[in-house]
C-alpha cells in the first residue's frame, strides 16, 4: 500500500533572493580588486610617459614578488636567490631578441619554461636543506649569477660585462596608443592572467597540499602528500613566475647587464614580500609599489642619507602594518564591517 503525500505538505526550501546571492559572492576584497583593475586600465591614459614606465615597473616587481610569495608565503621555503631567476628570465628574452630576432611574445613562455626547469632542478638538492640552510644555498646562487653572466666563455650570448641591448616592443598600428602605453597594457594583461592562475592554484587541491607542507610537513606526509614532489614543483613554479617578470623587465628597460641582478635585488623582493603581506596574492602589488617608489623617495630627500631614510621608512611601515599591507586592509575592512553592523543597533 502506497501513501501519497499531499503536495501542500512537501517542505520546500526558501528561495535565496538574487540580490543576496550576489552579495554573498562579492565581498569587499573582490570590490577592491575590481576597483584596482579599472584604475589600472585608466591611469596610463591620464599619465605621462615616465609615470607609465614606472607603473610598468611596479607591475613587473609585483609579479616577481608573487613568484617569491608562492615559495615562501604559501610553501614555507625561504629563498634569497630569486634575483638569479629574474636575471635568467631577463637574459633569455634579451638573447632571443638580440641574437636570434625572436618576437617578444615568444620570449615570455621561453623564459618561464627555462626558469621552471632550473628552479625544479635546483629544488631537488635543496630538499635536504631547511630554513636558514636553504636560505644560504639560494644566497649562494644569487651571488654567483652575476659572475656567471660575465664569464668569458658565455660572452657570445650574454655580452659579458657590456650586457645586451633589447629592442622594445612597438604598439600595433591599429591601436592608437604610444609604445610605453602598449608595453604597460601588455604587462598588465600578463600580470592579471598569472595572478589569476596563482589564485586558482592556491585554492585547488594542489594549493592545499602546498600550504599543508608549510604548516606541518610531518602531518602532510601522514596524509599521503608527497612532500618532495610538491616542494620541487613549487620551487619550479616560483622560478617560472620570477623568470617571466625578468623577461618583462628586460622589455621595459631595453637593456640587461650582469650587475643588475645582484643579491640586492633578492633582498628588495623579500622586502616587498614582507611589506605586501606574506601569503597574500594582491599584497604583492603593494610590495612592488614599495620596492620601486620608496628608494626613490629616500634618494630625493637626501642623496647622502638615502639608506638611513629608507631604513626609517621601512621601520615605520612595519610598525604600522606588522602583517603587511594585506593584513592592514583586512583589519580595516573588518572594523568597518563591525561598525556597520553595530550602527543600526545603536540608532
Buried (B, 14 or more C-beta within 10 A) or exposed (E): EEEEEEEEEEEEEEEEEEEEEEEEEEEBEEEEBEEEEEEBEEEBEEBEEEBBBBBBBBBBBBBBBBBBBBBBBBBBBBBBBBBBBBBBBBBBBBBBBBEEEBEBEEBBEBBBBBBBEBBBBBBEEBBEBEEEEBBEBBBBBBBEBBEBBBEEEEEEBBBBEEBBEBEBBEBEEEEEBBEBBBBBBBBBEBBEEBBEEBBEBBEEEBBEBBBBBBEEBEEBBEEEBEBEEBBBBBBBBBBBBBBBBBBBBBBBBBBBBBEBBBBEBBBBBBBBBBBBBBBBBBBBBBBBBBBBEBBEEBBEEEEEEBEEBBEEBBEEBBEEBEBBBBBBBBEEBEEEEEEEEEEEEEE
